Amino acid sequence: MIKAAGVAEVTDVDFEAEVIGADLPVLVEFTADWCPPCRQIAPVLSAIAFEEGDRLKVVQLDVDTNPGTTNAYGVLSMPTLMVFRAGEPVKSMVGARSKRRLLEELSDVI
């Protein structure tokens, strides 16, 4: 998995504790090693995790090793970015984007 600095990795095992049970809104990147756009967005996610860490938790989930969560949320394309608030998915976006655009898209959920 392409690891974004400062972004925690979650799995099928701890998804409920780390994402569903989180106090903050959580941005989950569903990612895969073989996904070029996932590599593109990694530095963007790192920057957002660093700058917005007090308002937003950012995590990554490897779709190849965590099929349960991937299938449960109907994720078909990488990267899929999903925002969870109070345990529910409230927003979903597919594909890499710039930091400015991603922050604009997140403005109504954080």
MOPAC internal coordinates of N, CA, C and O (Angstrom, degrees):
PM7 1SCF
backbone

  N    0.0000 0     0.00 0     0.00 0    0    0    0
  C    1.4551 1     0.00 0     0.00 0    1    0    0
  C    1.5223 1   109.69 1     0.00 0    2    1    0
  O    1.2310 1   120.24 1   -42.24 1    3    2    1
  N    1.3191 1   117.15 1   137.76 1    3    2    1
  C    1.4460 1   122.23 1   176.20 1    5    3    2
  C    1.5191 1   107.26 1   -72.63 1    6    5    3
  O    1.2310 1   120.52 1   -68.58 1    7    6    5
  N    1.3081 1   116.61 1   111.42 1    7    6    5
  C    1.4593 1   120.55 1  -174.43 1    9    7    6
  C    1.5191 1   109.94 1   -88.19 1   10    9    7
  O    1.2310 1   120.56 1   -56.90 1   11   10    9
  N    1.3275 1   116.54 1   123.10 1   11   10    9
  C    1.4618 1   120.88 1   173.43 1   13   11   10
  C    1.5237 1   108.43 1   -87.21 1   14   13   11
  O    1.2310 1   120.09 1   -51.26 1   15   14   13
  N    1.3176 1   117.42 1   128.74 1   15   14   13
  C    1.4683 1   121.54 1  -177.81 1   17   15   14
  C    1.5240 1   110.53 1   -59.09 1   18   17   15
  O    1.2310 1   120.82 1   -46.30 1   19   18   17
  N    1.3092 1   116.04 1   133.70 1   19   18   17
  C    1.4573 1   120.42 1   177.81 1   21   19   18
  C    1.5141 1   114.46 1    80.09 1   22   21   19
  O    1.2310 1   120.65 1  -174.57 1   23   22   21
  N    1.3406 1   116.36 1     5.43 1   23   22   21
  C    1.4652 1   121.41 1  -178.77 1   25   23   22
  C    1.5252 1   108.20 1  -113.47 1   26   25   23
  O    1.2310 1   120.65 1   -58.92 1   27   26   25
  N    1.3254 1   116.36 1   121.08 1   27   26   25
  C    1.4611 1   120.99 1  -177.76 1   29   27   26
  C    1.5258 1   110.92 1   -73.30 1   30   29   27
  O    1.2310 1   120.94 1   -30.43 1   31   30   29
  N    1.3288 1   115.82 1   149.57 1   31   30   29
  C    1.4629 1   121.17 1   175.03 1   33   31   30
  C    1.5307 1   108.53 1   -96.32 1   34   33   31
  O    1.2310 1   120.40 1   -47.40 1   35   34   33
  N    1.3185 1   116.84 1   132.60 1   35   34   33
  C    1.4630 1   120.92 1   174.90 1   37   35   34
  C    1.5217 1   108.81 1  -115.27 1   38   37   35
  O    1.2310 1   120.90 1   -19.26 1   39   38   37
  N    1.3372 1   115.88 1   160.74 1   39   38   37
  C    1.4609 1   121.68 1  -177.22 1   41   39   38
  C    1.5254 1   109.08 1  -132.74 1   42   41   39
  O    1.2310 1   121.12 1    -5.54 1   43   42   41
  N    1.3331 1   115.46 1   174.46 1   43   42   41
  C    1.4643 1   119.84 1   174.26 1   45   43   42
  C    1.5273 1   110.68 1   -53.90 1   46   45   43
  O    1.2310 1   120.82 1   143.32 1   47   46   45
  N    1.3434 1   116.03 1   -36.68 1   47   46   45
  C    1.4674 1   121.30 1  -175.14 1   49   47   46
  C    1.5289 1   112.36 1   -68.04 1   50   49   47
  O    1.2310 1   120.16 1   135.60 1   51   50   49
  N    1.3481 1   117.30 1   -44.40 1   51   50   49
  C    1.4690 1   118.45 1  -175.13 1   53   51   50
  C    1.5234 1   114.65 1  -106.93 1   54   53   51
  O    1.2310 1   119.91 1  -171.68 1   55   54   53
  N    1.3314 1   117.77 1     8.32 1   55   54   53
  C    1.4661 1   121.36 1  -178.13 1   57   55   54
  C    1.5285 1   111.49 1   -56.87 1   58   57   55
  O    1.2310 1   120.69 1   134.52 1   59   58   57
  N    1.3204 1   116.28 1   -45.48 1   59   58   57
  C    1.4655 1   119.12 1  -178.11 1   61   59   58
  C    1.5263 1   111.25 1   -61.15 1   62   61   59
  O    1.2310 1   120.14 1   133.54 1   63   62   61
  N    1.3201 1   117.35 1   -46.46 1   63   62   61
  C    1.4661 1   121.14 1  -179.03 1   65   63   62
  C    1.5264 1   111.85 1   -67.17 1   66   65   63
  O    1.2310 1   120.54 1   135.82 1   67   66   65
  N    1.3343 1   116.57 1   -44.18 1   67   66   65
  C    1.4661 1   120.95 1  -173.49 1   69   67   66
  C    1.5294 1   113.86 1   -80.44 1   70   69   67
  O    1.2310 1   120.31 1   147.63 1   71   70   69
  N    1.3311 1   117.01 1   -32.37 1   71   70   69
  C    1.4703 1   120.40 1  -174.00 1   73   71   70
  C    1.5315 1   111.04 1  -110.19 1   74   73   71
  O    1.2310 1   120.43 1   121.53 1   75   74   73
  N    1.3208 1   116.78 1   -58.47 1   75   74   73
  C    1.4718 1   120.56 1  -176.41 1   77   75   74
  C    1.5360 1   110.69 1   -62.80 1   78   77   75
  O    1.2310 1   120.47 1   140.76 1   79   78   77
  N    1.3361 1   116.72 1   -39.24 1   79   78   77
  C    1.4542 1   120.44 1  -177.32 1   81   79   78
  C    1.5207 1   115.18 1   -91.30 1   82   81   79
  O    1.2310 1   119.55 1  -173.70 1   83   82   81
  N    1.3288 1   118.46 1     6.30 1   83   82   81
  C    1.4683 1   121.45 1  -175.93 1   85   83   82
  C    1.5274 1   111.69 1   -70.53 1   86   85   83
  O    1.2310 1   121.12 1   -32.96 1   87   86   85
  N    1.3275 1   115.46 1   147.04 1   87   86   85
  C    1.4652 1   121.11 1   177.01 1   89   87   86
  C    1.5233 1   111.57 1   -75.91 1   90   89   87
  O    1.2310 1   120.80 1   143.59 1   91   90   89
  N    1.3231 1   116.08 1   -36.41 1   91   90   89
  C    1.4666 1   121.46 1  -179.43 1   93   91   90
  C    1.5218 1   110.23 1   -89.99 1   94   93   91
  O    1.2310 1   119.80 1   -19.00 1   95   94   93
  N    1.3440 1   117.99 1   161.00 1   95   94   93
  C    1.4680 1   118.65 1   166.11 1   97   95   94
  C    1.5268 1   108.51 1   -59.48 1   98   97   95
  O    1.2310 1   120.24 1   -32.27 1   99   98   97
  N    1.3369 1   117.14 1   147.73 1   99   98   97
  C    1.4655 1   121.67 1  -177.73 1  101   99   98
  C    1.5290 1   109.43 1  -123.63 1  102  101   99
  O    1.2310 1   120.73 1   -51.70 1  103  102  101
  N    1.3281 1   116.20 1   128.30 1  103  102  101
  C    1.4589 1   122.42 1   172.75 1  105  103  102
  C    1.5194 1   106.80 1   -97.14 1  106  105  103
  O    1.2310 1   120.56 1   -63.79 1  107  106  105
  N    1.3263 1   116.54 1   116.21 1  107  106  105
  C    1.4642 1   121.96 1   179.57 1  109  107  106
  C    1.5198 1   108.49 1  -105.29 1  110  109  107
  O    1.2310 1   121.01 1   -55.10 1  111  110  109
  N    1.3429 1   115.68 1   124.90 1  111  110  109
  C    1.4611 1   119.34 1   171.66 1  113  111  110
  C    1.5198 1   107.08 1   -98.85 1  114  113  111
  O    1.2310 1   120.64 1   -63.15 1  115  114  113
  N    1.3323 1   116.39 1   116.85 1  115  114  113
  C    1.4592 1   122.16 1   171.12 1  117  115  114
  C    1.5222 1   105.35 1   -84.09 1  118  117  115
  O    1.2310 1   120.45 1   -63.62 1  119  118  117
  N    1.3339 1   116.74 1   116.38 1  119  118  117
  C    1.4576 1   121.38 1  -168.13 1  121  119  118
  C    1.5280 1   111.39 1  -133.46 1  122  121  119
  O    1.2310 1   120.93 1    -9.39 1  123  122  121
  N    1.3319 1   115.83 1   170.61 1  123  122  121
  C    1.4675 1   121.50 1   177.39 1  125  123  122
  C    1.5246 1   109.06 1  -154.06 1  126  125  123
  O    1.2310 1   120.84 1   -29.72 1  127  126  125
  N    1.3414 1   116.00 1   150.28 1  127  126  125
  C    1.4616 1   121.65 1   179.31 1  129  127  126
  C    1.5180 1   113.21 1   -58.59 1  130  129  127
  O    1.2310 1   120.72 1   144.87 1  131  130  129
  N    1.3254 1   116.22 1   -35.13 1  131  130  129
  C    1.4702 1   120.91 1  -172.78 1  133  131  130
  C    1.5278 1   112.92 1   -85.71 1  134  133  131
  O    1.2310 1   119.83 1  -169.62 1  135  134  133
  N    1.3269 1   117.93 1    10.38 1  135  134  133
  C    1.4666 1   122.56 1  -171.05 1  137  135  134
  C    1.5270 1   112.00 1  -105.13 1  138  137  135
  O    1.2310 1   119.49 1   -76.34 1  139  138  137
  N    1.3521 1   118.57 1   103.66 1  139  138  137
  C    1.4709 1   119.99 1   179.71 1  141  139  138
  C    1.5385 1   114.33 1   -58.02 1  142  141  139
  O    1.2310 1   118.62 1   137.42 1  143  142  141
  N    1.3459 1   120.23 1   -42.58 1  143  142  141
  C    1.4741 1   118.20 1   178.43 1  145  143  142
  C    1.5331 1   112.86 1   -62.91 1  146  145  143
  O    1.2310 1   120.54 1   154.14 1  147  146  145
  N    1.3421 1   116.57 1   -25.86 1  147  146  145
  C    1.4713 1   119.80 1   176.74 1  149  147  146
  C    1.5199 1   110.02 1   -65.46 1  150  149  147
  O    1.2310 1   120.68 1   142.50 1  151  150  149
  N    1.3396 1   116.31 1   -37.50 1  151  150  149
  C    1.4610 1   120.36 1   176.59 1  153  151  150
  C    1.5250 1   110.01 1   -65.47 1  154  153  151
  O    1.2310 1   120.92 1   140.51 1  155  154  153
  N    1.3263 1   115.85 1   -39.49 1  155  154  153
  C    1.4669 1   121.30 1  -179.67 1  157  155  154
  C    1.5201 1   111.86 1   -61.24 1  158  157  155
  O    1.2310 1   120.22 1   139.16 1  159  158  157
  N    1.3152 1   117.19 1   -40.84 1  159  158  157
  C    1.4598 1   120.27 1  -172.59 1  161  159  158
  C    1.5283 1   112.97 1   -86.56 1  162  161  159
  O    1.2310 1   119.54 1   168.08 1  163  162  161
  N    1.3314 1   118.49 1   -11.92 1  163  162  161
  C    1.4718 1   121.21 1  -177.94 1  165  163  162
  C    1.5353 1   112.85 1   -54.05 1  166  165  163
  O    1.2310 1   118.81 1   131.51 1  167  166  165
  N    1.3600 1   119.87 1   -48.49 1  167  166  165
  C    1.4705 1   118.29 1   179.76 1  169  167  166
  C    1.5319 1   112.94 1   -66.02 1  170  169  167
  O    1.2310 1   120.33 1   150.26 1  171  170  169
  N    1.3272 1   116.97 1   -29.74 1  171  170  169
  C    1.4694 1   121.66 1   176.89 1  173  171  170
  C    1.5267 1   109.84 1   -65.02 1  174  173  171
  O    1.2310 1   120.78 1   134.33 1  175  174  173
  N    1.3438 1   116.11 1   -45.67 1  175  174  173
  C    1.4616 1   120.35 1   179.27 1  177  175  174
  C    1.5262 1   110.88 1   -65.00 1  178  177  175
  O    1.2310 1   120.04 1   140.92 1  179  178  177
  N    1.3282 1   117.52 1   -39.08 1  179  178  177
  C    1.4585 1   121.17 1   177.67 1  181  179  178
  C    1.5275 1   110.85 1   -60.24 1  182  181  179
  O    1.2310 1   120.84 1   134.54 1  183  182  181
  N    1.3278 1   116.00 1   -45.46 1  183  182  181
  C    1.4708 1   120.87 1  -179.23 1  185  183  182
  C    1.5254 1   110.71 1   -63.66 1  186  185  183
  O    1.2310 1   120.24 1   136.23 1  187  186  185
  N    1.3264 1   117.14 1   -43.77 1  187  186  185
  C    1.4663 1   120.64 1  -179.67 1  189  187  186
  C    1.5286 1   110.38 1   -66.96 1  190  189  187
  O    1.2310 1   120.07 1   139.48 1  191  190  189
  N    1.3358 1   117.46 1   -40.52 1  191  190  189
  C    1.4703 1   120.64 1   178.12 1  193  191  190
  C    1.5297 1   109.95 1   -59.89 1  194  193  191
  O    1.2310 1   120.35 1   139.56 1  195  194  193
  N    1.3190 1   116.94 1   -40.44 1  195  194  193
  C    1.4611 1   121.97 1  -179.22 1  197  195  194
  C    1.5276 1   111.13 1   -70.01 1  198  197  195
  O    1.2310 1   120.40 1   132.82 1  199  198  197
  N    1.3419 1   116.83 1   -47.18 1  199  198  197
  C    1.4629 1   121.27 1  -173.11 1  201  199  198
  C    1.5261 1   113.58 1   -79.01 1  202  201  199
  O    1.2310 1   120.47 1   147.86 1  203  202  201
  N    1.3250 1   116.71 1   -32.14 1  203  202  201
  C    1.4742 1   120.27 1  -174.26 1  205  203  202
  C    1.5280 1   112.41 1  -111.01 1  206  205  203
  O    1.2310 1   120.15 1  -165.02 1  207  206  205
  N    1.3325 1   117.32 1    14.98 1  207  206  205
  C    1.4600 1   121.95 1  -173.69 1  209  207  206
  C    1.5182 1   115.37 1   -56.23 1  210  209  207
  O    1.2310 1   120.28 1   154.11 1  211  210  209
  N    1.3304 1   117.08 1   -25.89 1  211  210  209
  C    1.4650 1   119.42 1   178.89 1  213  211  210
  C    1.5270 1   112.30 1   -80.88 1  214  213  211
  O    1.2310 1   120.44 1   164.74 1  215  214  213
  N    1.3463 1   116.77 1   -15.26 1  215  214  213
  C    1.4708 1   120.58 1  -178.64 1  217  215  214
  C    1.5207 1   113.96 1  -116.09 1  218  217  215
  O    1.2310 1   120.57 1   162.24 1  219  218  217
  N    1.3389 1   116.51 1   -17.76 1  219  218  217
  C    1.4600 1   120.98 1  -172.59 1  221  219  218
  C    1.5191 1   109.89 1  -147.50 1  222  221  219
  O    1.2310 1   120.52 1   -48.10 1  223  222  221
  N    1.3194 1   116.61 1   131.90 1  223  222  221
  C    1.4616 1   122.23 1   174.54 1  225  223  222
  C    1.5318 1   107.23 1   -95.35 1  226  225  223
  O    1.2310 1   119.91 1   -46.54 1  227  226  225
  N    1.3280 1   117.77 1   133.46 1  227  226  225
  C    1.4655 1   121.81 1  -179.55 1  229  227  226
  C    1.5225 1   108.39 1  -117.84 1  230  229  227
  O    1.2310 1   120.60 1   -53.39 1  231  230  229
  N    1.3362 1   116.46 1   126.61 1  231  230  229
  C    1.4640 1   121.48 1   179.90 1  233  231  230
  C    1.5255 1   110.00 1  -135.51 1  234  233  231
  O    1.2310 1   121.10 1   -17.00 1  235  234  233
  N    1.3390 1   115.51 1   163.00 1  235  234  233
  C    1.4622 1   122.35 1   176.74 1  237  235  234
  C    1.5239 1   109.05 1  -121.83 1  238  237  235
  O    1.2310 1   121.23 1   -33.52 1  239  238  237
  N    1.3305 1   115.26 1   146.48 1  239  238  237
  C    1.4554 1   120.78 1   175.02 1  241  239  238
  C    1.5230 1   108.20 1  -131.78 1  242  241  239
  O    1.2310 1   120.32 1   -55.88 1  243  242  241
  N    1.3292 1   117.00 1   124.12 1  243  242  241
  C    1.4659 1   122.41 1   179.90 1  245  243  242
  C    1.5303 1   108.07 1   -79.52 1  246  245  243
  O    1.2310 1   120.64 1   -63.44 1  247  246  245
  N    1.3321 1   116.37 1   116.56 1  247  246  245
  C    1.4732 1   120.62 1  -175.08 1  249  247  246
  C    1.5238 1   112.44 1   -67.78 1  250  249  247
  O    1.2310 1   120.13 1   151.02 1  251  250  249
  N    1.3306 1   117.35 1   -28.98 1  251  250  249
  C    1.4646 1   119.85 1  -176.91 1  253  251  250
  C    1.5259 1   112.29 1   -72.58 1  254  253  251
  O    1.2310 1   120.35 1   148.27 1  255  254  253
  N    1.3232 1   116.94 1   -31.73 1  255  254  253
  C    1.4582 1   119.80 1  -177.80 1  257  255  254
  C    1.5296 1   112.60 1  -101.83 1  258  257  255
  O    1.2310 1   120.08 1   176.83 1  259  258  257
  N    1.3297 1   117.44 1    -3.17 1  259  258  257
  C    1.4645 1   121.80 1  -178.51 1  261  259  258
  C    1.5277 1   111.29 1  -133.34 1  262  261  259
  O    1.2310 1   120.42 1  -116.24 1  263  262  261
  N    1.3439 1   116.81 1    63.76 1  263  262  261
  C    1.4648 1   119.76 1  -175.16 1  265  263  262
  C    1.5327 1   113.59 1   -67.34 1  266  265  263
  O    1.2310 1   119.67 1   153.01 1  267  266  265
  N    1.3197 1   118.23 1   -26.99 1  267  266  265
  C    1.4696 1   120.49 1  -177.69 1  269  267  266
  C    1.5172 1   112.27 1   -60.30 1  270  269  267
  O    1.2310 1   120.93 1   126.75 1  271  270  269
  N    1.3289 1   115.83 1   -53.25 1  271  270  269
  C    1.4666 1   120.64 1  -179.55 1  273  271  270
  C    1.5221 1   110.33 1   -68.05 1  274  273  271
  O    1.2310 1   120.46 1   138.25 1  275  274  273
  N    1.3236 1   116.74 1   -41.75 1  275  274  273
  C    1.4647 1   121.36 1   179.96 1  277  275  274
  C    1.5286 1   110.42 1   -56.67 1  278  277  275
  O    1.2310 1   120.29 1   131.67 1  279  278  277
  N    1.3315 1   117.05 1   -48.33 1  279  278  277
  C    1.4647 1   121.18 1  -179.58 1  281  279  278
  C    1.5246 1   112.12 1   -70.31 1  282  281  279
  O    1.2310 1   120.40 1   143.91 1  283  282  281
  N    1.3319 1   116.84 1   -36.09 1  283  282  281
  C    1.4667 1   120.50 1  -178.26 1  285  283  282
  C    1.5290 1   111.33 1   -59.82 1  286  285  283
  O    1.2310 1   120.38 1   147.30 1  287  286  285
  N    1.3301 1   116.88 1   -32.70 1  287  286  285
  C    1.4665 1   120.33 1  -178.68 1  289  287  286
  C    1.5250 1   112.72 1  -104.14 1  290  289  287
  O    1.2310 1   120.18 1  -169.41 1  291  290  289
  N    1.3262 1   117.26 1    10.59 1  291  290  289
  C    1.4656 1   121.69 1   173.98 1  293  291  290
  C    1.5123 1   114.12 1    63.85 1  294  293  291
  O    1.2310 1   120.39 1  -146.12 1  295  294  293
  N    1.3272 1   116.85 1    33.88 1  295  294  293
  C    1.4621 1   120.59 1  -178.44 1  297  295  294
  C    1.5289 1   109.36 1   -79.02 1  298  297  295
  O    1.2310 1   120.88 1   -56.64 1  299  298  297
  N    1.3337 1   115.93 1   123.36 1  299  298  297
  C    1.4625 1   121.42 1  -177.98 1  301  299  298
  C    1.5238 1   112.85 1  -119.56 1  302  301  299
  O    1.2310 1   119.86 1   154.13 1  303  302  301
  N    1.3267 1   117.87 1   -25.87 1  303  302  301
  C    1.4689 1   121.77 1  -176.36 1  305  303  302
  C    1.5193 1   110.33 1  -118.67 1  306  305  303
  O    1.2310 1   120.89 1   -31.10 1  307  306  305
  N    1.3382 1   115.91 1   148.90 1  307  306  305
  C    1.4574 1   120.74 1   178.18 1  309  307  306
  C    1.5249 1   109.44 1  -116.15 1  310  309  307
  O    1.2310 1   119.30 1   -36.02 1  311  310  309
  N    1.3086 1   118.94 1   143.98 1  311  310  309
  C    1.4543 1   123.90 1   -12.15 1  313  311  310
  C    1.5257 1   110.75 1   -79.01 1  314  313  311
  O    1.2310 1   120.61 1   -38.59 1  315  314  313
  N    1.3120 1   116.45 1   141.41 1  315  314  313
  C    1.4597 1   120.94 1   167.38 1  317  315  314
  C    1.5226 1   106.32 1  -104.16 1  318  317  315
  O    1.2310 1   120.96 1   -50.14 1  319  318  317
  N    1.3121 1   115.77 1   129.86 1  319  318  317
  C    1.4632 1   121.66 1   177.44 1  321  319  318
  C    1.5247 1   106.63 1  -108.48 1  322  321  319
  O    1.2310 1   120.62 1   -56.28 1  323  322  321
  N    1.3186 1   116.41 1   123.72 1  323  322  321
  C    1.4552 1   120.66 1  -177.58 1  325  323  322
  C    1.5259 1   108.59 1  -127.16 1  326  325  323
  O    1.2310 1   120.94 1   -47.19 1  327  326  325
  N    1.3316 1   115.81 1   132.81 1  327  326  325
  C    1.4611 1   120.04 1   178.17 1  329  327  326
  C    1.5219 1   108.75 1  -102.49 1  330  329  327
  O    1.2310 1   120.90 1   -51.39 1  331  330  329
  N    1.3231 1   115.88 1   128.61 1  331  330  329
  C    1.4564 1   122.32 1   176.78 1  333  331  330
  C    1.5213 1   108.45 1  -110.94 1  334  333  331
  O    1.2310 1   121.12 1   -46.45 1  335  334  333
  N    1.3260 1   115.47 1   133.55 1  335  334  333
  C    1.4636 1   120.20 1   174.34 1  337  335  334
  C    1.5167 1   107.47 1  -133.91 1  338  337  335
  O    1.2310 1   120.44 1   -48.99 1  339  338  337
  N    1.3252 1   116.77 1   131.01 1  339  338  337
  C    1.4703 1   122.69 1  -177.85 1  341  339  338
  C    1.5341 1   110.57 1    53.13 1  342  341  339
  O    1.2310 1   120.84 1  -142.01 1  343  342  341
  N    1.3491 1   116.01 1    37.99 1  343  342  341
  C    1.4560 1   121.19 1   175.08 1  345  343  342
  C    1.5111 1   115.93 1    82.30 1  346  345  343
  O    1.2310 1   120.19 1   178.93 1  347  346  345
  N    1.3332 1   117.25 1    -1.07 1  347  346  345
  C    1.4687 1   120.50 1  -178.13 1  349  347  346
  C    1.5229 1   110.67 1  -116.41 1  350  349  347
  O    1.2310 1   120.32 1   -37.56 1  351  350  349
  N    1.3606 1   117.00 1   142.44 1  351  350  349
  C    1.4675 1   118.43 1   173.90 1  353  351  350
  C    1.5296 1   109.16 1   -71.92 1  354  353  351
  O    1.2310 1   120.18 1   -55.94 1  355  354  353
  N    1.3262 1   117.25 1   124.06 1  355  354  353
  C    1.4667 1   121.32 1  -177.56 1  357  355  354
  C    1.5232 1   112.73 1  -112.12 1  358  357  355
  O    1.2310 1   120.10 1   167.29 1  359  358  357
  N    1.3294 1   117.41 1   -12.71 1  359  358  357
  C    1.4661 1   120.12 1   179.96 1  361  359  358
  C    1.5102 1   108.87 1  -157.54 1  362  361  359
  O    1.2310 1   120.91 1   -35.79 1  363  362  361
  N    1.3322 1   115.87 1   144.21 1  363  362  361
  C    1.4556 1   120.65 1   177.85 1  365  363  362
  C    1.5186 1   109.08 1  -138.90 1  366  365  363
  O    1.2310 1   120.82 1   -44.86 1  367  366  365
  N    1.3384 1   116.05 1   135.14 1  367  366  365
  C    1.4641 1   122.13 1   179.76 1  369  367  366
  C    1.5210 1   107.91 1  -135.43 1  370  369  367
  O    1.2310 1   120.38 1   -36.52 1  371  370  369
  N    1.3225 1   116.88 1   143.48 1  371  370  369
  C    1.4663 1   120.56 1  -179.13 1  373  371  370
  C    1.5205 1   108.83 1  -118.68 1  374  373  371
  O    1.2310 1   121.17 1   -46.93 1  375  374  373
  N    1.3432 1   115.38 1   133.07 1  375  374  373
  C    1.4605 1   120.56 1   174.33 1  377  375  374
  C    1.5172 1   112.78 1   103.37 1  378  377  375
  O    1.2310 1   121.72 1   -21.85 1  379  378  377
  N    1.3344 1   114.32 1   158.15 1  379  378  377
  C    1.4609 1   120.99 1   177.76 1  381  379  378
  C    1.5222 1   108.91 1   -71.77 1  382  381  379
  O    1.2310 1   121.22 1   -29.22 1  383  382  381
  N    1.3302 1   115.27 1   150.78 1  383  382  381
  C    1.4599 1   120.48 1   176.58 1  385  383  382
  C    1.5271 1   108.27 1  -150.97 1  386  385  383
  O    1.2310 1   121.27 1   -13.42 1  387  386  385
  N    1.3200 1   115.18 1   166.58 1  387  386  385
  C    1.4631 1   119.96 1   179.44 1  389  387  386
  C    1.5225 1   109.50 1   -73.32 1  390  389  387
  O    1.2310 1   121.16 1   -18.48 1  391  390  389
  N    1.3197 1   115.38 1   161.52 1  391  390  389
  C    1.4622 1   120.07 1   178.76 1  393  391  390
  C    1.5259 1   110.59 1   -60.23 1  394  393  391
  O    1.2310 1   120.46 1   135.57 1  395  394  393
  N    1.3289 1   116.72 1   -44.43 1  395  394  393
  C    1.4682 1   120.31 1  -178.43 1  397  395  394
  C    1.5308 1   110.62 1   -59.91 1  398  397  395
  O    1.2310 1   120.86 1   134.20 1  399  398  397
  N    1.3299 1   115.96 1   -45.80 1  399  398  397
  C    1.4634 1   119.82 1  -179.14 1  401  399  398
  C    1.5323 1   111.26 1   -65.67 1  402  401  399
  O    1.2310 1   120.52 1   138.35 1  403  402  401
  N    1.3293 1   116.62 1   -41.65 1  403  402  401
  C    1.4577 1   119.86 1  -179.78 1  405  403  402
  C    1.5288 1   110.57 1   -64.20 1  406  405  403
  O    1.2310 1   120.18 1   137.25 1  407  406  405
  N    1.3322 1   117.27 1   -42.75 1  407  406  405
  C    1.4643 1   120.04 1   177.90 1  409  407  406
  C    1.5297 1   111.41 1   -62.57 1  410  409  407
  O    1.2310 1   120.41 1   141.78 1  411  410  409
  N    1.3391 1   116.83 1   -38.22 1  411  410  409
  C    1.4737 1   120.35 1   175.72 1  413  411  410
  C    1.5154 1   110.28 1   -61.07 1  414  413  411
  O    1.2310 1   120.43 1   135.73 1  415  414  413
  N    1.3434 1   116.78 1   -44.27 1  415  414  413
  C    1.4553 1   121.44 1  -177.71 1  417  415  414
  C    1.5343 1   111.78 1   -69.06 1  418  417  415
  O    1.2310 1   120.85 1   153.81 1  419  418  417
  N    1.3404 1   115.98 1   -26.19 1  419  418  417
  C    1.4571 1   120.09 1  -179.79 1  421  419  418
  C    1.5308 1   113.18 1   -88.44 1  422  421  419
  O    1.2310 1   120.44 1   170.12 1  423  422  421
  N    1.3378 1   116.77 1    -9.88 1  423  422  421
  C    1.4654 1   120.00 1  -171.18 1  425  423  422
  C    1.5292 1   113.97 1   -59.07 1  426  425  423
  O    1.2310 1   119.97 1   152.01 1  427  426  425
  N    1.3288 1   117.66 1   -27.99 1  427  426  425
  C    1.4640 1   119.30 1  -178.71 1  429  427  426
  C    1.5352 1   113.06 1   -87.34 1  430  429  427
  O    1.2310 1   120.03 1   175.09 1  431  430  429
  N    1.3315 1   117.54 1    -4.91 1  431  430  429
  C    1.4630 1   119.41 1  -178.37 1  433  431  430
  C    1.5349 1   114.34 1  -117.44 1  434  433  431
  O    1.2310 1   120.80 1   171.40 1  435  434  433
  N    1.3330 1   116.08 1    -8.60 1  435  434  433
  C    1.4798 1   117.52 1   176.81 1  437  435  434
  C    1.5175 1   110.28 1  -119.95 1  438  437  435
  O    1.2310 1   120.10 1   180.00 1  439  438  437

